[in-house]
Amino acid sequence: MSVPRRPLLSSPSSQARQRGAALFVAMIMMLLVLVLAVVGMRTITLESRIAGNMLQSQRLQETADGALRQGERVIQKYGLSLAKCADGATSPLDGAKPCYVGEARTDEFGLNTSFTVNTQATGFGSDYKDPSGYWYPRYVSTVCPKGSSATSALEAAGTGCMEFYELNAQATAKSSVQTCGPDAFCLRSTINLFIQ
């Protein structure tokens, strides 16, 4: 006859060790969840900063483009040859008619820009979030058709000429013009003006 076996009971110390192991595993899992949450929050913060910077860059680009287009419209409005701005002028608008601040062919700026003489574009910078736009023109050259007389090679027509101007524009979130770079987005274009 066999002796009935009694179920083995675990000792109290074995049960306490098992409970401690479960607590240790739960704490490790909580730590992993916490690390994942922190990494997720840092990723979201970084992505929101990137999105904000891209939005600001887009705003600056659109403002600079708008200032450039406004300068083109002002220059082409009258269809008259522009004069050089007076010494000490602070704006390329001499009354209502624009003037140019220098010659691009001599390039005294060395391909850089100088917004010491500028016009603030209207419609930008209306509140603290909107960037301000500025522009100024520089003279490039004049191309005229030759006259029709026997000495036409020596004569230039007074009307029907095309004048070319370099137009520089800038957008900045600061309260005044800046050097092109991290604080200011700059654009440059060349426009032609038909002299009537």
VENCORJO-V409723 format. One record per residue. N is the residue number from 0. OMEGA is omega in whole degrees, 0 to 359 (none if undefined). NEAR is the number of other C-alpha atoms within 12 Angstrom. D_FIRST is the distance of its C-alpha to the first C-alpha in Angstrom with 2 decimals. Layout:
n:N omega:OMEGA near:NEAR d_first:D_FIRST
n:N omega:OMEGA near:NEAR d_first:D_FIRST
This chain:
n:0 omega:185 near:3 d_first:0.00
n:1 omega:181 near:4 d_first:3.66
n:2 omega:179 near:5 d_first:6.54
n:3 omega:181 near:6 d_first:9.18
n:4 omega:176 near:7 d_first:12.12
n:5 omega:178 near:6 d_first:15.34
n:6 omega:180 near:6 d_first:18.41
n:7 omega:176 near:6 d_first:20.63
n:8 omega:178 near:10 d_first:23.76
n:9 omega:181 near:11 d_first:26.91
n:10 omega:179 near:10 d_first:28.86
n:11 omega:181 near:10 d_first:32.17
n:12 omega:178 near:11 d_first:34.19
n:13 omega:178 near:12 d_first:32.70
n:14 omega:180 near:13 d_first:33.65
n:15 omega:178 near:13 d_first:37.14
n:16 omega:179 near:14 d_first:37.60
n:17 omega:178 near:15 d_first:36.73
n:18 omega:178 near:14 d_first:39.25
n:19 omega:179 near:14 d_first:41.85
n:20 omega:179 near:14 d_first:41.39
n:21 omega:178 near:14 d_first:41.92
n:22 omega:179 near:14 d_first:45.03
n:23 omega:178 near:14 d_first:46.29
n:24 omega:179 near:14 d_first:45.90
n:25 omega:179 near:14 d_first:47.64
n:26 omega:177 near:14 d_first:50.47
n:27 omega:180 near:14 d_first:50.95
n:28 omega:178 near:14 d_first:51.15
n:29 omega:178 near:14 d_first:53.68
n:30 omega:177 near:14 d_first:55.69
n:31 omega:178 near:14 d_first:55.83
n:32 omega:178 near:14 d_first:56.98
n:33 omega:178 near:14 d_first:59.60
n:34 omega:179 near:14 d_first:60.87
n:35 omega:179 near:14 d_first:61.16
n:36 omega:179 near:14 d_first:63.05
n:37 omega:178 near:14 d_first:65.47
n:38 omega:178 near:14 d_first:66.11
n:39 omega:179 near:14 d_first:66.72
n:40 omega:179 near:14 d_first:69.15
n:41 omega:178 near:14 d_first:71.04
n:42 omega:179 near:14 d_first:71.33
n:43 omega:178 near:14 d_first:72.68
n:44 omega:179 near:14 d_first:75.14
n:45 omega:180 near:14 d_first:76.37
n:46 omega:178 near:14 d_first:76.79
n:47 omega:175 near:14 d_first:78.73
n:48 omega:178 near:14 d_first:81.02
n:49 omega:179 near:14 d_first:81.62
n:50 omega:178 near:14 d_first:82.43
n:51 omega:178 near:14 d_first:84.79
n:52 omega:178 near:15 d_first:86.59
n:53 omega:178 near:14 d_first:86.97
n:54 omega:178 near:17 d_first:88.38
n:55 omega:178 near:24 d_first:90.86
n:56 omega:178 near:25 d_first:91.88
n:57 omega:177 near:19 d_first:92.47
n:58 omega:179 near:27 d_first:94.54
n:59 omega:180 near:36 d_first:96.64
n:60 omega:180 near:28 d_first:97.21
n:61 omega:178 near:26 d_first:98.29
n:62 omega:178 near:36 d_first:100.58
n:63 omega:178 near:42 d_first:102.20
n:64 omega:177 near:31 d_first:102.71
n:65 omega:177 near:32 d_first:104.22
n:66 omega:178 near:40 d_first:106.57
n:67 omega:180 near:37 d_first:107.58
n:68 omega:178 near:30 d_first:108.37
n:69 omega:177 near:29 d_first:110.30
n:70 omega:178 near:41 d_first:112.39
n:71 omega:180 near:32 d_first:113.12
n:72 omega:180 near:22 d_first:114.29
n:73 omega:181 near:30 d_first:116.54
n:74 omega:184 near:39 d_first:118.12
n:75 omega:185 near:28 d_first:118.70
n:76 omega:188 near:19 d_first:119.97
n:77 omega:182 near:18 d_first:123.63
n:78 omega:179 near:22 d_first:124.11
n:79 omega:177 near:23 d_first:126.30
n:80 omega:180 near:29 d_first:126.19
n:81 omega:175 near:37 d_first:124.46
n:82 omega:176 near:22 d_first:126.31
n:83 omega:179 near:26 d_first:124.87
n:84 omega:179 near:26 d_first:123.64
n:85 omega:176 near:19 d_first:125.95
n:86 omega:180 near:15 d_first:125.16
n:87 omega:179 near:13 d_first:123.03
n:88 omega:178 near:22 d_first:121.65
n:89 omega:181 near:21 d_first:118.15
n:90 omega:176 near:28 d_first:117.67
n:91 omega:175 near:38 d_first:118.56
n:92 omega:179 near:28 d_first:119.96
n:93 omega:190 near:24 d_first:123.67
n:94 omega:177 near:11 d_first:124.34
n:95 omega:183 near:14 d_first:122.80
n:96 omega:180 near:23 d_first:123.41
n:97 omega:174 near:37 d_first:120.94
n:98 omega:179 near:37 d_first:121.99
n:99 omega:188 near:38 d_first:120.21
n:100 omega:181 near:39 d_first:119.22
n:101 omega:179 near:34 d_first:119.86
n:102 omega:181 near:27 d_first:120.06
n:103 omega:182 near:28 d_first:116.94
n:104 omega:176 near:17 d_first:118.88
n:105 omega:173 near:13 d_first:119.82
n:106 omega:178 near:17 d_first:116.24
n:107 omega:179 near:14 d_first:116.84
n:108 omega:180 near:16 d_first:113.19
n:109 omega:181 near:11 d_first:111.84
n:110 omega:175 near:16 d_first:109.58
n:111 omega:177 near:16 d_first:108.23
n:112 omega:175 near:34 d_first:108.98
n:113 omega:182 near:29 d_first:111.01
n:114 omega:177 near:33 d_first:110.65
n:115 omega:172 near:24 d_first:113.31
n:116 omega:185 near:31 d_first:115.44
n:117 omega:172 near:37 d_first:113.27
n:118 omega:176 near:36 d_first:113.06
n:119 omega:179 near:36 d_first:110.05
n:120 omega:180 near:35 d_first:108.88
n:121 omega:178 near:21 d_first:109.00
n:122 omega:179 near:17 d_first:105.98
n:123 omega:177 near:28 d_first:103.47
n:124 omega:183 near:26 d_first:102.11
n:125 omega:174 near:16 d_first:102.50
n:126 omega:188 near:12 d_first:99.61
n:127 omega:181 near:12 d_first:97.55
n:128 omega:184 near:16 d_first:95.01
n:129 omega:175 near:25 d_first:97.60
n:130 omega:176 near:39 d_first:99.00
n:131 omega:179 near:39 d_first:102.78
n:132 omega:180 near:44 d_first:104.73
n:133 omega:177 near:50 d_first:107.87
n:134 omega:172 near:50 d_first:110.19
n:135 omega:178 near:50 d_first:113.38
n:136 omega:170 near:47 d_first:115.41
n:137 omega:181 near:44 d_first:117.02
n:138 omega:178 near:34 d_first:119.82
n:139 omega:181 near:27 d_first:119.14
n:140 omega:176 near:24 d_first:122.20
n:141 omega:177 near:25 d_first:124.74
n:142 omega:182 near:20 d_first:125.40
n:143 omega:173 near:23 d_first:128.63
n:144 omega:180 near:20 d_first:130.26
n:145 omega:179 near:18 d_first:133.51
n:146 omega:184 near:17 d_first:136.84
n:147 omega:180 near:12 d_first:138.95
n:148 omega:180 near:11 d_first:142.21
n:149 omega:179 near:9 d_first:143.55
n:150 omega:186 near:10 d_first:142.01
n:151 omega:179 near:13 d_first:138.65
n:152 omega:182 near:13 d_first:136.74
n:153 omega:185 near:13 d_first:138.03
n:154 omega:175 near:14 d_first:137.56
n:155 omega:180 near:19 d_first:134.45
n:156 omega:179 near:20 d_first:134.25
n:157 omega:178 near:19 d_first:133.95
n:158 omega:181 near:20 d_first:131.68
n:159 omega:181 near:20 d_first:128.95
n:160 omega:174 near:23 d_first:127.25
n:161 omega:174 near:27 d_first:123.54
n:162 omega:181 near:31 d_first:122.40
n:163 omega:180 near:30 d_first:118.94
n:164 omega:172 near:37 d_first:117.08
n:165 omega:180 near:33 d_first:113.81
n:166 omega:179 near:45 d_first:111.89
n:167 omega:179 near:46 d_first:109.25
n:168 omega:182 near:45 d_first:106.80
n:169 omega:171 near:48 d_first:104.15
n:170 omega:179 near:45 d_first:101.42
n:171 omega:176 near:40 d_first:99.97
n:172 omega:178 near:30 d_first:97.89
n:173 omega:184 near:23 d_first:100.02
n:174 omega:178 near:21 d_first:103.11
n:175 omega:182 near:21 d_first:105.61
n:176 omega:182 near:32 d_first:105.96
n:177 omega:171 near:26 d_first:103.75
n:178 omega:180 near:21 d_first:103.71
n:179 omega:182 near:24 d_first:101.92
n:180 omega:184 near:17 d_first:98.37
n:181 omega:182 near:17 d_first:95.26
n:182 omega:183 near:21 d_first:97.24
n:183 omega:177 near:31 d_first:99.43
n:184 omega:184 near:36 d_first:99.02
n:185 omega:175 near:37 d_first:102.27
n:186 omega:179 near:32 d_first:103.62
n:187 omega:175 near:32 d_first:106.85
n:188 omega:175 near:26 d_first:108.75
n:189 omega:179 near:25 d_first:112.21
n:190 omega:175 near:27 d_first:114.32
n:191 omega:183 near:28 d_first:117.65
n:192 omega:179 near:31 d_first:120.45
n:193 omega:182 near:25 d_first:123.19
n:194 omega:183 near:24 d_first:126.50
n:195 omega:none near:17 d_first:128.71
